[in-house]
Amino acid sequence: MSWLLEREVVRELPDEWKGIVPTEVFIKESEKIVDQANKEGLTLRILGGLAIAMHCKNQVDFAKKLGRTGTGVVAGQEYSDIDFVAYRKYRDKLKEFFNKIGYVKRRATLSSAASERQIYYHPKGWFYVDVFFDQLLVANHPIDFRGRLELDYPTINATDMLLEKVQMWEAFGVKDLKDCLLLLLSHEVKDFDKDAINSSYVAKLLAQDWGFWYTTMTNLQNIKRFVSELDKLGAEAKIEPTLISERERTDIGLKIDELVKYAEAEPKSFGWKMRAKVGTKKQWYCHVERPDTVGGFGIWEAILRKGE
């Protein structure tokens, strides 16, 4: 793959890491990059599972109980990359920025060009960095971040974190389930964004797009079913029932109910109503090729089949 890189990168990990890049390194490096970009007038925010972990430090014990560690490409390593999102107007300046801090750009391919992203490798090959612009297009339902990156720092806000997860239809995996449980337990459901999941924003967004609404409602209801039937369904997600208390299960379930209530009550657009008549007879999501997608078989298919 070296021909894809603008210059050679040699993987050099400290001996004490024993071949695994610690989670704390990912956190510190992502924070440092956002801070440096900010000093240069560039709006850059962290997204994905790493952003969720950073935004949910009030529930660090719950996160440790869930045990997301080991889901990355390297066995025992929690993360394999850092995902960022920026505004498209900074595209050329960010290329200069990453070059200045020593990161090596991967040459554009048809895939990266189509998804409007830039990929960079750490100077010592510790991991790679994925930078998206304006929207997350590598998604079953693209997420639009325009005008929303200033709502939080150094990550995207909790509302968009949840949307980033529940938009997934083809490959909603165990790590995504755990991320959603952590997000819901760590944040209140309110009608504003600051340190909360904004039910009003979610409802208005979904009221414009039946497909996004259907996927989100299905995933939220499946998460609620999972926690309510944890004794029966927990094994498939490798979550012991005792790891999530009755109080935590109730709290997560009530927050999902609140999100669903707002989404159902929001007046729907004409386009939404017309698409709803067609329903699932026609594909309602964008197909996304992912390395861990095996025929579209994800956590819900496994759990719901066992639950039948």
C-alpha positions in Angstrom: 0.0 0.0 0.0 3.1 2.3 0.2 2.4 3.6 -3.3 -0.8 5.2 -1.9 1.3 7.4 0.5 3.0 10.6 -0.4 6.1 9.5 1.6 7.1 6.3 3.4 5.8 5.7 6.9 7.6 3.3 9.2 5.6 1.9 12.2 7.5 2.6 15.4 5.8 1.8 18.6 7.4 2.1 22.1 8.4 -1.3 23.5 6.3 -0.8 26.6 3.1 -0.6 24.5 3.6 -4.3 23.4 2.2 -3.7 20.0 -1.0 -2.0 21.2 -1.5 1.8 21.0 -3.1 2.8 24.3 -6.5 4.5 24.3 -5.1 7.5 26.2 -2.7 8.1 23.2 -5.7 8.4 20.8 -7.4 10.8 23.2 -4.4 13.0 23.8 -3.4 13.1 20.1 -6.9 13.9 18.9 -7.3 16.7 21.5 -3.8 18.1 20.5 -4.7 18.1 16.8 -8.0 19.9 17.4 -6.3 22.5 19.7 -3.6 23.1 17.1 -6.1 23.5 14.3 -8.2 25.9 16.4 -5.1 28.1 16.9 -4.8 28.3 13.2 -8.4 29.3 12.7 -9.5 25.8 11.4 -12.7 24.2 12.8 -12.0 20.6 13.4 -14.0 18.2 15.6 -13.6 14.5 16.7 -16.4 12.1 15.9 -17.1 8.4 16.2 -16.5 6.0 19.1 -13.5 7.9 20.4 -15.6 11.1 20.6 -18.3 9.2 22.6 -15.7 7.9 25.1 -14.4 11.5 25.6 -17.9 13.0 26.0 -19.1 10.4 28.5 -16.4 10.6 31.2 -19.1 11.0 33.8 -19.9 7.3 33.2 -16.3 5.9 32.9 -17.1 3.0 35.2 -20.1 2.0 33.1 -18.0 2.2 30.0 -15.4 -0.1 31.6 -18.1 -2.6 32.5 -19.3 -2.7 28.9 -15.8 -3.5 27.8 -15.5 -1.9 24.3 -11.8 -2.7 24.4 -10.7 -5.3 21.8 -13.1 -4.4 19.1 -10.5 -2.6 17.0 -8.4 -4.0 14.1 -5.5 -4.9 16.5 -6.6 -7.5 19.1 -6.9 -5.8 22.5 -6.6 -2.3 21.1 -9.7 -0.2 21.5 -9.4 2.1 18.5 -7.6 1.9 15.2 -8.0 5.5 13.9 -9.2 9.0 14.7 -12.2 10.4 12.8 -12.5 14.1 12.3 -15.0 16.3 10.6 -14.4 19.8 9.3 -16.0 22.4 7.0 -15.3 21.9 3.3 -14.0 25.5 3.0 -10.9 24.4 5.1 -10.1 21.4 2.8 -6.9 22.8 1.3 -5.7 24.5 4.5 -6.1 21.2 6.4 -3.9 19.4 3.9 -1.2 22.0 4.7 -1.9 21.7 8.4 -1.5 17.9 8.6 1.6 18.1 6.5 3.1 20.7 8.9 2.5 18.5 12.0 4.1 15.5 10.2 1.2 13.4 9.1 1.5 11.7 5.7 -1.4 12.0 3.3 -2.8 9.0 1.6 -3.3 9.7 -2.1 -6.9 10.1 -3.2 -8.7 7.0 -4.5 -12.1 6.7 -6.2 -13.5 5.6 -2.8 -12.1 8.5 -0.8 -12.9 11.0 -3.5 -16.5 9.8 -3.7 -16.9 10.0 0.1 -15.2 13.4 0.3 -12.6 12.5 2.8 -8.9 12.8 3.4 -6.8 10.1 5.1 -3.5 10.7 6.9 -1.1 8.5 8.7 0.6 9.2 11.9 4.3 10.2 11.4 5.4 7.0 13.3 2.6 4.8 11.9 0.7 4.5 15.1 -2.7 4.9 13.4 -4.4 6.8 10.6 -6.7 9.8 10.6 -9.9 10.1 8.6 -11.1 13.7 7.9 -14.7 14.2 6.5 -16.0 17.5 5.2 -19.4 19.0 5.9 -21.1 15.6 5.9 -20.6 12.0 6.9 -21.3 10.4 3.5 -20.0 7.0 4.4 -23.3 6.2 6.1 -26.6 4.5 5.4 -28.2 8.0 6.1 -25.6 10.8 5.6 -25.2 13.1 8.6 -24.9 16.9 7.9 -22.6 18.8 10.2 -22.9 22.2 8.5 -23.5 24.9 11.1 -23.2 22.4 14.0 -19.5 22.0 14.7 -19.4 25.1 17.0 -21.9 23.4 19.4 -19.2 21.5 21.2 -15.4 21.2 21.6 -13.2 19.2 20.9 -15.8 16.7 19.8 -19.1 16.9 17.9 -22.1 17.3 20.2 -23.9 14.4 21.8 -27.0 14.7 19.6 -24.9 14.2 16.4 -23.0 11.4 18.1 -26.2 9.5 18.6 -27.4 10.2 15.1 -24.1 9.0 13.8 -24.8 5.6 15.4 -28.5 5.1 14.9 -28.4 5.9 11.2 -26.7 2.5 10.7 -28.9 -0.2 9.1 -26.5 -2.6 7.4 -23.9 -3.2 10.1 -25.0 -2.0 13.5 -22.5 -4.0 15.6 -21.8 -4.7 19.2 -19.5 -1.7 19.6 -22.2 0.6 18.2 -24.7 -0.9 20.7 -22.4 -0.2 23.5 -21.7 3.3 22.3 -25.4 4.0 22.2 -26.0 2.6 25.7 -23.1 4.8 27.0 -24.4 7.9 25.3 -27.9 7.5 26.5 -26.9 6.8 30.1 -24.5 9.8 30.1 -26.8 12.5 28.7 -30.3 13.8 29.5 -32.8 14.1 26.7 -33.7 17.8 26.4 -34.9 20.2 23.7 -31.4 21.8 23.4 -27.9 20.6 22.5 -25.6 21.7 25.3 -24.5 18.5 27.2 -27.7 16.8 26.1 -29.4 14.8 23.4 -31.6 17.3 21.6 -35.0 15.5 21.0 -36.4 18.5 19.2 -33.6 18.6 16.6 -33.7 14.9 16.1 -37.5 15.0 15.6 -37.4 17.8 13.1 -34.6 16.1 11.1 -36.3 12.8 11.0 -39.7 14.4 10.0 -38.1 15.3 6.6 -36.8 11.9 5.7 -38.9 8.7 6.2 -36.0 6.4 5.6 -33.8 8.0 8.3 -36.9 8.0 10.6 -37.6 4.3 10.0 -33.9 3.3 10.6 -33.6 5.5 13.7 -36.9 4.3 15.3 -36.1 0.7 14.6 -32.6 1.0 16.2 -33.9 2.8 19.2 -36.7 0.3 19.8 -34.2 -2.5 19.4 -31.9 -0.9 21.9 -34.8 -0.6 24.3 -35.8 -4.2 23.7 -32.2 -5.3 24.3 -31.9 -3.6 27.7 -35.4 -4.8 28.8 -34.6 -8.4 27.8 -31.0 -8.4 28.7 -31.1 -11.7 30.5 -32.1 -13.4 27.2 -30.3 -11.2 24.7 -27.1 -10.1 26.5 -25.0 -13.1 25.5 -25.0 -12.2 21.8 -23.5 -8.8 22.6 -21.2 -10.3 25.2 -22.8 -8.2 27.9 -23.5 -10.0 31.2 -27.0 -9.0 32.6 -25.4 -8.0 35.9 -23.3 -5.3 34.2 -26.3 -3.1 33.6 -28.4 -2.4 36.7 -32.2 -2.2 36.8 -31.9 1.6 37.4 -29.6 2.0 34.4 -31.9 -0.1 32.2 -34.9 1.9 33.2 -33.0 5.2 32.6 -32.0 4.2 29.1 -35.5 2.9 28.3 -37.2 6.2 29.5 -34.8 8.3 27.4 -35.5 6.2 24.3 -39.3 6.7 25.0 -38.8 10.4 25.1 -36.9 10.5 21.8 -39.6 8.3 20.1 -42.4 10.5 21.6 -40.9 13.6 20.1 -40.2 12.0 16.7 -43.7 10.6 16.4 -45.4 13.9 17.5 -43.4 16.1 15.0 -45.4 17.1 11.9 -44.1 15.2 8.9 -43.2 16.8 5.5 -45.2 16.0 2.4 -42.2 14.0 1.1 -42.0 12.0 4.3 -45.7 11.0 4.0 -45.4 10.0 0.3 -42.3 7.9 1.0 -44.0 6.3 4.0 -46.6 4.9 1.7 -44.0 2.9 -0.2 -42.3 1.8 3.1 -39.6 -0.9 3.0 -40.8 -2.3 -0.4 -38.1 0.0 -1.8 -34.6 0.4 -0.3 -34.7 3.4 2.1 -31.0 3.7 2.9 -27.7 4.2 1.1 -25.6 1.1 0.7 -22.2 1.4 2.3 -19.3 -1.0 1.8 -17.5 -1.8 5.0 -14.8 -4.3 5.9 -16.9 -5.7 8.8 -20.1 -6.1 6.8 -20.9 -9.7 6.0 -24.0 -9.8 3.9 -25.6 -7.1 6.0 -25.6 -9.4 9.0 -25.3 -7.3 12.1 -26.1 -7.4 15.8 -29.9 -6.9 15.4 -30.2 -9.8 13.0 -28.3 -12.1 15.4 -30.3 -10.9 18.5 -33.7 -10.8 16.9 -33.3 -14.2 15.3 -32.5 -15.7 18.7 -35.4 -13.8 20.2 -38.0 -15.2 17.8 
